[in-house]
Structure formats: C-alpha cells, structure tokens
Amino acid sequence: MTHSYTIMPTIDATGKLLSPLFIVMQEISGDFGPLVKKDLFTAPNIYVTASRSRKMMKDHLKTWLEEVYFPHVGDRTVLVIDSWSTYKNQVLLNNATPKGREVQVVTVPAKTTSLCQPLDVYGFRMWKDFARKIWDWVLQDDVKCEMHLRNSVLKLQSLVHNQFSSPRFRDMWKVGWSHPGYFENDEHFEFKTPSQFCFDSEAAKQNEKCSSPTCPKFHFLKCAWCKCTLCFEHFFSL
C-alpha cells in the first residue's frame, strides 16, 4: 500500500527551519491502530499524526500550534499562513495560544499562495526534488528498501528535514521571505541548494568511498552537517 501524507515544515524569517516537522498520514480509520502505533517509526525531528484524508483539519491545527509552533517561537510572533479554511478559525487559535503569548496572523489571499507563501515561493520544490533523488536512487540501483511503506515514508521525511535544517541552507529559506517583499530590502542570497550540495559535490563527481570506517561502498550523499561522504545504507538504512 502506498501511503499519502501531508508535511508541514515551519520556517522563520531568519532562515531557520524549525523542528519538529509536522506530518499528517492518511489512514482509513483516521488514526493509527494499536499495532501500527507500536511499530511506528519515530524520531525527535518529526511529529506524526493521522487523518482520513491526510489534510489538515481543526484538531491537527490545534496540535500543530500546541506541539510545534508555540514551543519553538518567541512570545510575540507573526504567523503567515495561506487561506485554507481550517487556518481561519480564530477561536481555535485563541484557545491554543498560551497565556502571555501574542500572535498576529497574516493570511495569504486566495489564489496567491504561489506568490506570497514563503515555502511555496522557495522551499517545497527543493524539498520534493531532494526526496525524489532518494527515491530515484532506490529504483535505479534496485536497493532493497520498500520506500512506499509507512515507516520508510516517515524516515525519508525525517532525514530530508535533518539535512534541510543545516545552517548552511538558511540563506535559501530566506529567499521565500525576500522575494514576496516581506523584507524592506530585497537581498540577493548566494547559496547551493540541498540537492546541489549533497548530491552534486566533488565527492559525487569523484565517486568517493563512504566515510564510514571499513565500508567499501561509494558516494550517495554528502552530509549537509558534517560534510562526510555517505553511502545509501549509512545515510538511510542504519
């Protein structure tokens, strides 16, 4: 079975990708059964929930606000969100806002998400491209990894989030804020995208060996954090 899901990354205007990544998995019952919960992949940088449609509903927004947003932002914030109907529930937002905290909501007008929502302007395309490169490697090299399974999907998103969280990509995330005009000065940022840094490095061109001691396998990715060359198994499977 192929699992449909929605991810909700959160970035701030300084170019920081916040943790955890919020993931809504599509489940027939709208929740994970006891056996699924027992074996569900977990990691510190993902928060996983479920729905029948994989879409963000009111309960998911409440959970995101309480578990992802407010614990990782300051006392006074501006929240930029699109015009999805669920996000317009002011009562829910007020109830989820901790005492002593202030949040001003800026709603992107309908049909302008691709122009004004920072992650749509510059972010989601990079994310999808990075994930697709991992999928393509598995197919191309006939790697024994069932990427369509629930836990593989969660692990994939956890690893993508981990790489994209590297400070070296902060200027990339800032583009989503600068291009729509959220900053007074439209700065020009020079950077390598995650795919360029991790997959198209000199290590890739020279097909360097994996940095893990005694591993005979070759380059799959250069880690955005430590710059070590990793084979697929030491990046994904271990």
Protein Blocks (a to p, Z undefined) as FASTA:
>chain_A
ZZdddddddddfkopacdddddddddfklpacfklmmmpccdfkbccdddfkopacfklm
mmmmmmmmmmmccfbdcddddfbfklmmmklmmmmpcghiacddddddehilmmmmmklm
nomlmmmmmmmmmmmmmmmnopacdfkbmklmmmmmmmmmmmmmpmklmmmmmmmmmmno
pafblcddddddfklmmmmcmklmnopacfbghiabdcfbdcfklopacdfklmmmZZ
